Amino acid sequence: MLRRKLNSTDRDDVEINLSPMIDMVFILLIFFIVTTVFVEETGVEVNKPEAAASVQLEKNSILIAVTKENKVIYGGRDIGINGVGAIVKRLLLNEDLPVIIQSDEGANHGTFARVYGEAKLAGAKKINFSTKQ
């Protein structure tokens, strides 16, 4: 058996092709973005009341907040009580989402009741309120 010693002039330059690996990373990134459930927040911090019993609600829902100043907030903007019906009706066109009302414990009960009523009139079948766990 003959052995030949390779010199640096005898071998070709070796390159590693990273394109397939980069493609795979982008495909995984797209997969994780598509399968992620986006939780929409109301945009304000409310001091929720405590409850004796609570259950975990769905992540995909319509979140409406009532602040202690009795402002009704959706998506970070003040929509007022009259804006609740239009928003809930528009969001219920695609699927039957539950409505979650996050009311501050210092908010007026009448404001909460009117928001609840507007959501009900807009066609919401599942209306819940958020509490501390």
Beta strands, then each sheet from edge to edge (+ up, - down):
strand 1: 62-66
strand 2: 72-74
strand 3: 77-78
strand 4: 99-103
strand 5: 127-129
sheet 1: 3+ 2- 1+ 4+ 5+
end
